[in-house]
């Protein structure tokens, strides 16, 4: 199993700044990815 954590930031066309935090969860078999799930949440400040 492997996990990556990431943060995505950007600005919408209307000028609203966004920040999204997430994780990707990987399951491997014989050196290949057999399953990937992603979870994310918009950060509100």
N, C-alpha and C positions, 0 to 999 in steps of 0.2 A: 504494500500500500504506500502511496505517496500523497502528500498534500502541498498545495501552493497557496500562499496568501497574497492578495493583491489589492491595490487601491487605484481606482479610475477617477480622474478629475476632468471636468470640462465645463463649458458654458453653453447654454441653450441659445437658440437664435433670438430669443427675447431677452437675453442678457442675464439669466439666472444661473448662478454658479452651482454646480453639482459635485458631490463627492460620493462615490460608491465604494464600499469595502466588500470584499468577497473572498471565498476560498474555492479551490477546485480539489476534489478528492478522486484519486486514481486507484484502480485495482489492476494489478498486472498478473499475467500468467504466461510462462515461457518467454519472458522478456517483452511481451506485447501488452498494450493497454486493452483490457477487456471490458472496463466500465469506467465512466467518468461522470461525476455529479458536480454541479456548480451551485453554490449558495451565495446570495448577495443581499446587501441591505443599503439603502440610501441613507447617508449620514445627515441628520438634521441638526443644525447648529443654532 
